[in-house]
Amino acid sequence: MDSIQKFTSDIEKIKKFNRAQGGRYNGEKVCQEAAELLARSNPSIKELAMAAGDYWMQTYILSSPDLENEPSGANIDKLAAIHALLQGDDQTDALEEGDWKELCSIVNAEAEDLPMDLLNELMSIFLDHQAF
């Protein structure tokens, strides 16, 4: 199991735990915990990961017509792709053109706090995806 598969599995565990708590399933809470997992999984770039998680929440979760059943499989894949990007992994197929552009903007906003090698790597990836 690679780090992206583990990340996805951990989100599924969060969902399962929330369902097992009894009462009504809270999709928004589960998604917030998934976004927090993204930050915890990237401690050296926590601020960037938090900003990317906020983007995911605003773009895919809070605008969902079925918020009570989030995160959907597609939205888990989106967050896992963001995690892959931050990890320098190429499992980013779930990201669309708009995601690339917004994530590039987020990285630009956080650039001064990023290690130079990571910033160069991310900018190269954004260039490959024509996100500028």
N, C-alpha and C positions, 0 to 999 in steps of 0.2 A: 504494500500500500504506500503510494507516494504522499507527499505533504498535501497535495490538492485533494486527493481522495479522503485523506484523514480529516481535512477541513470540512468537506461535504458531510462526512460521517458524523462529525461533531455537531453540525447544524441539525442533522436528523435526530441526534440524541437530545438536543435541546427541545425539539418539537415533541418527541416522545415523552420526555420528562414533564413538559407542560401539560400534555394530554392526561398523563397519569396522576396529576395533582388533584384531580376531581374538579368539579365545577365546570365552568365554560372555558373552552380553549380560547386563548387570547393571542391571535395572530400578530398583532402589532407588538406585543411584549416579546414574543418569540423572535421577531425580526430585529427588534432592538438588541436583544441578546446576541443574535447572529452578527450584527454590526459591531458589537463590543468584542466578539470573538475575533473579528478581523483585526481590531486594534491590538488585542492581546497576542495574536499570532505574529504580529510584526512589531515587536517592542522597540527596535532600533529606529523605526520610522512611525512611531505611534500617532503623531499629529497628522501625517499624511494618510495613514490608514483610517483614522477617525473621520477625516474629511471625505475620503472615498466611501466610507460606510454611510455617512450622512447623505452623500449623493445617491447612493443605492436606495436608501430609505425614502428620500424625497421623490425620486424618479419612478421607482418601481413598486414600492410598498404603499406609501400613503395615498397614491393615486389609484390604487387597485380597486376595482369595483367589488372585489371579494376579499376585503381586508381580513375578515375573520378567519379565512382559510390560508392566509399567507404564512410562510413563504411557499410559493408554488415551486415545482421542480425547476421551471424555467428561471425563476428569480434566484433560486439557490445556485443554479449554474452561473448566473450573472455575477453573484457575489464571489463564487469560487474563481471565476475568471479574473475578477479584480484582484483577488488574493494571489493568483498565479502571476499576474503582471507585477505585483509588488515583490514577489519572490524571484522574479527573473525567469519564470517558467513560461513555456510557450503554449500552455493550455488556455488560450484566450479566445477561442472560437465563438463563445457566447456573446462577446462584445460586438456592438454595432457601431456604425460610423459616428453617431451622436455620442455614444459612450466614450469612444476614443478621444473625441474633441473635448468633452467635458473633463475627462481624466487628465488630459494634457494641461488644461487650464488649472486644475487642482494642483498638479505637480508644479507648474510654474509659480503658483501662489505660495507653495511650500518650499520652493527651490533653495532658499538660503539656509534652511535647516537640514538639508539632505547631504549625505556623503557624496562627494564629487563623482566617484565611480558609479554610484547608483544613479545619480542624476544624468550622467552621460549615457548610461545604458537605457534608461527610460526614454530619454530624448531620441535616441536612435530608434527605439521601438515605435515611438509616436511618428517619427519621420517615415518609417516603413509603412505606417498605416495612414499616412497623409493627414494627420490630425492637427496640423498647424493652420 
